[in-house]
């Protein structure tokens, strides 16, 4: 619970710092963040669709979607490895 809250707070602070120092508007950056979250959720949906037969299921929530959206395929692979080897 505290880890997820800390991760969300970290992402929000990084977004705030990026919006202050960038010439783009905060509304544009908010749109980019939402697009990345949606792309991450789509990546996780595809992972869950194709790996269901092998017993791998990564939950789709805001934290996992943010990791998958920001890091891309490497984030999806990292989440799958964490789910398989660490969580079990």
HUJOLIN-V19261 format. One record per helix or strand of 2 or more residues. SS is the DSSP state (A for helix, B for strand). FROM is the first residue (numbers start at 1). TO is the last residue. If there is no record, write none. Layout:
SS&FROM&TO  SS&FROM&TO
This chain:
A&2&21  A&26&50  A&52&54  A&62&71  A&73&87
